[in-house]
Structures are given as C-alpha cells and as structure tokens.
Amino acid sequence: MRKDKKLSKTTRKKRRIKNNEVSLKLFLLFFSVFVISVFSTIIVYNLTVQKNYPTYENKIPVYIRVVEPFNVMVNSRTDAFYFGGGPRGSILKLNFNITNSIEKNVFVVLSVEGRVSDWISFSENNFVLEPGETKNIVVIAEIPMDAELGYYNQSFIVIREFVE
C-alpha cells in the first residue's frame, strides 16, 4: 500500500511539473505573439501615417483646343497652361520650371483635375527639390482619337509642395 501511495505522489509531482512546463510554454507563446503584434502595429503606423508637413497647393488652369487636322494653334501666355490646339491623336507639350526658393527640401506632387485629366502626364513627378534647385518639367497632353472638336478649359494642373 505504501509503495502505491509513494508512486502516486511521484506521479502527481511529475504531472504538476509537466503542467507547469506546458503553462510556461503557452505563456511564452502568447507573450511573443503580443510583443510581435505591438511592434508590428508601431512599424505599420509609422510607415503609413502621413507626416504633418506644411502643404502648399497651386491650381493652374489648363486650356486645350481640339481642331481639325492641319490646324495647329499655339499660345505663349504664362498665366495658365495654354496648349494651343491640335488635331485628334496629336501630342502637345509644354515646359515649365519649378524652383525651390526656401531653405528646406520640398517634396513636389503634380496631378490633374478635370475633363482632360486622362490626357495629361508629366516628364517627372513625385520628386524632392533641394533649396535653390530648379527642375524643368514637360507637361504632355495626348488628345484622344475620339475627342470632340472644341475647347477644353475646365481642368487644372495641381502642384502640391510638402515642406520636409
């Protein structure tokens, strides 16, 4: 009888130790998952949240005229992007310079709003200008073959500058 009780106590002790080991492993597993989750959240938050940089935005009107073939128009005014005119399927280009005149780097984003937004692209976009730096940008307007004849003037090229 005594031997059975002793075995029983030993068996119970081994089971308790084994249960403690399992509990410790589970605790370490959950703790590791928690730590990884916290660090992942911090990293994702820092990568995705936009910094609160001062932003400056300038909207410049765009004027394009779609004309009959062999009738190309040019306009050299500087208060807007006057592409002049061109026939369907033609490509019109304008150059402009953008200069950083402040003492900090500026991140520049160009976009187009309005009726001709699908027609316009830029030679360069999403770039950093260092203090005093000037970049020449080519604005390219590709008039689609199915464009109707007429004036297209309800669009804007938007220049957004984010000071770093």
C-alpha positions as CSV (number, residue, x, y, z in Angstrom):
1,M,0.0,0.0,0.0
2,R,2.7,2.4,1.0
3,K,4.5,1.9,-2.3
4,D,1.4,2.7,-4.2
5,K,1.0,6.0,-2.3
6,K,4.6,6.9,-2.9
7,L,4.2,6.2,-6.7
8,S,1.1,8.1,-6.7
9,K,2.8,11.1,-5.0
10,T,5.7,10.9,-7.5
11,T,3.3,10.6,-10.4
12,R,1.3,13.6,-9.2
13,K,4.6,15.6,-8.8
14,K,5.7,14.7,-12.3
15,R,2.3,15.7,-13.7
16,R,2.4,19.0,-11.8
17,I,5.9,19.7,-13.2
18,K,4.7,18.8,-16.7
19,N,1.6,21.0,-16.4
20,N,3.8,23.9,-15.2
21,E,6.1,23.4,-18.2
22,V,3.1,23.5,-20.6
23,S,1.8,26.6,-18.9
24,L,5.2,28.3,-19.2
25,K,5.4,27.4,-22.9
26,L,1.9,28.7,-23.5
27,F,2.7,31.9,-21.6
28,L,5.9,32.4,-23.7
29,L,4.0,31.8,-26.9
30,F,1.2,34.3,-26.1
31,F,3.7,36.8,-24.8
32,S,5.8,36.5,-28.0
33,V,2.7,37.0,-30.2
34,F,1.7,40.0,-28.1
35,V,5.2,41.6,-28.4
36,I,5.3,41.0,-32.2
37,S,1.8,42.5,-32.6
38,V,2.7,45.6,-30.7
39,F,5.9,46.2,-32.7
40,S,4.2,45.4,-36.0
41,T,1.5,47.9,-35.2
42,I,4.1,50.6,-34.3
43,I,6.0,49.9,-37.5
44,V,2.9,50.0,-39.8
45,Y,1.6,53.1,-38.1
46,N,4.9,54.9,-38.6
47,L,5.1,53.8,-42.3
48,T,1.6,54.7,-43.2
49,V,0.7,57.8,-41.3
50,Q,1.4,60.9,-43.3
51,K,3.7,63.4,-41.5
52,N,2.2,66.8,-40.7
53,Y,4.4,68.7,-43.2
54,P,3.2,72.2,-44.2
55,T,1.5,71.9,-47.6
56,Y,1.2,74.5,-50.3
57,E,-1.1,73.9,-53.2
58,N,-1.4,75.9,-56.5
59,K,-4.0,75.1,-59.1
60,I,-3.1,76.4,-62.6
61,P,-5.8,76.3,-65.4
62,V,-5.3,74.1,-68.5
63,Y,-6.6,75.2,-71.9
64,I,-6.6,72.8,-74.9
65,R,-8.4,73.2,-78.2
66,V,-9.1,70.2,-80.4
67,V,-9.2,71.3,-84.0
68,E,-9.4,69.9,-87.5
69,P,-6.2,68.3,-88.9
70,F,-3.6,70.6,-90.3
71,N,-4.8,73.4,-88.0
72,V,-2.4,73.8,-85.0
73,M,-2.6,76.6,-82.6
74,V,0.0,77.9,-80.2
75,N,-0.4,80.3,-77.3
76,S,2.5,81.6,-75.3
77,R,0.7,83.2,-72.3
78,T,2.1,82.3,-69.0
79,D,-0.8,82.7,-66.5
80,A,-2.1,79.2,-67.3
81,F,-1.1,76.1,-69.3
82,Y,-2.2,77.1,-72.8
83,F,-1.5,74.1,-75.0
84,G,-3.0,75.9,-78.0
85,G,-4.7,73.3,-80.1
86,G,-4.1,70.2,-82.1
87,P,-6.0,67.5,-84.0
88,R,-7.3,64.3,-82.6
89,G,-4.4,61.9,-81.9
90,S,-1.8,64.6,-81.6
91,I,0.6,65.1,-78.7
92,L,1.1,68.6,-77.3
93,K,3.9,69.5,-75.0
94,L,4.7,72.4,-72.7
95,N,7.7,73.1,-70.5
96,F,7.7,74.8,-67.2
97,N,10.3,75.3,-64.4
98,I,9.6,74.8,-60.8
99,T,12.1,76.2,-58.3
100,N,12.5,75.7,-54.5
101,S,13.1,79.1,-53.1
102,I,13.1,78.2,-49.4
103,E,15.8,76.8,-47.1
104,K,14.3,73.3,-46.7
105,N,13.7,70.4,-49.0
106,V,10.3,70.4,-50.7
107,F,8.5,67.2,-52.0
108,V,6.5,68.1,-55.1
109,V,3.5,66.2,-56.3
110,L,1.8,67.0,-59.7
111,S,-1.7,66.0,-60.6
112,V,-4.5,67.0,-62.9
113,E,-8.1,67.6,-62.1
114,G,-11.0,68.0,-64.6
115,R,-12.1,66.9,-68.0
116,V,-8.6,66.3,-69.5
117,S,-7.1,64.6,-66.5
118,D,-6.7,61.3,-68.6
119,W,-5.0,63.2,-71.4
120,I,-2.1,64.8,-69.4
121,S,1.1,63.3,-68.0
122,F,4.4,64.7,-66.7
123,S,8.0,64.0,-67.6
124,E,8.7,63.8,-63.9
125,N,6.6,63.6,-60.8
126,N,6.8,62.9,-57.1
127,F,10.3,64.4,-56.6
128,V,12.3,66.3,-54.0
129,L,13.7,69.8,-54.7
130,E,16.6,70.9,-52.6
131,P,16.9,74.5,-51.5
132,G,17.6,76.7,-54.6
133,E,17.1,73.7,-57.0
134,T,15.1,74.2,-60.3
135,K,13.6,71.4,-62.4
136,N,12.3,71.6,-65.9
137,I,9.0,69.6,-66.3
138,V,7.5,68.7,-69.6
139,V,3.7,68.5,-69.5
140,I,2.4,66.2,-72.2
141,A,-1.2,66.3,-73.5
142,E,-2.3,63.4,-75.7
143,I,-5.5,64.2,-77.5
144,P,-7.5,61.0,-77.9
145,M,-8.8,60.0,-81.3
146,D,-12.4,60.1,-80.0
147,A,-12.2,63.7,-78.6
148,E,-14.8,66.1,-79.8
149,L,-13.8,69.3,-81.5
150,G,-13.9,72.3,-79.3
151,Y,-12.3,74.0,-76.2
152,Y,-11.4,72.1,-73.1
153,N,-10.8,74.5,-70.3
154,Q,-12.3,73.2,-67.1
155,S,-9.2,71.5,-65.9
156,F,-6.3,72.3,-63.6
157,I,-2.7,71.2,-63.1
158,V,-2.3,71.0,-59.3
159,I,1.1,71.5,-57.8
160,R,1.4,70.4,-54.2
161,E,4.5,71.1,-52.2
162,F,5.2,69.4,-48.9
163,V,8.0,71.0,-46.8
164,E,10.1,68.4,-45.1
